[in-house]
Amino acid sequence: MNQYSFILSSVRALVVRPSPFAQQLTEAIKQQGGYAYALPMQEIIPTATNLIIEQLNTNLKIDRVIVTSRFAAKYGIPALKSGWQQFDSIKKWYCLGVGTSIELNELGISASYSNSGVTSEDLLQSKEFSFENIQKQNILIIKGNNGRKTLYNTLKCRQANVVSLETYSRKPLSYCQKSITKLIQKNNFNCIVCGNHEALKNLCNFLPMSYRNKYILILPSLRQVNLAIKLGFINSCYINGMSNNNIIAKLYEQQNLLRLRNEKK
């Protein structure tokens, strides 16, 4: 049964999110009468379970856990369940965005998240993470490699003891620029769905500047919209939470603009 109530007949989307989310979104758009093509800009490489567990100080009692992404949940939680003695005693779980919350729910964890947005700043603005509430607490951040510095540094400034657990890494994927140009010309895309700033920057390696103002770019945060504008994507918008439901709703909201772009072509 179709879970959406939107008709996306004007949508011709290039989806550059990582697998398997790119393919899942592509299929959802097609089910709604739109057209979509998956072209991931990154490969997600999970960290081995033993290397995840080795990062933990087993003598440190954790008070709160923050899961920063769906991949952090997907690869981090099973590893912790299998080899971390404190797992069942953790009562305070938090995450960034509804998509991560959904992933955690499927793994048996109920996590709180900010309704204001999906960035670290959104979570940090909540009362739960005020100086008074986290001072001297031990907080575990489950994330990808080299990410979430704002989250880490802000928690440290609020005098929390912060432990980072890297559960995956991102590897940029390479394509032939001529092949990408042919793909774009053949499919007449009018919008691009992108999940993070690294994927956006990698996309720019293959997408000529002259093409970038032709598409509506859909992103997960205002900060990434500002980056996109600097990179030449003048028609950008963002949504709070990159779940398929939210993306489908945003595409439906943009239908009139997408229809006009189709007519211009």
Helices and strands as residue ranges (DSSP letters): E 12-15, H 21-31, E 35-38, E 42-46, H 49-54, E 64-67, H 70-83, G 87-89, E 93-95, H 98-106, H 120-124, G 127-129, H 131-134, E 138-144, H 149-157, E 161-172, H 177-187, E 191-193, H 197-204, H 209-212, E 216-219, H 222-230, E 236-238, H 244-253, H 255-264
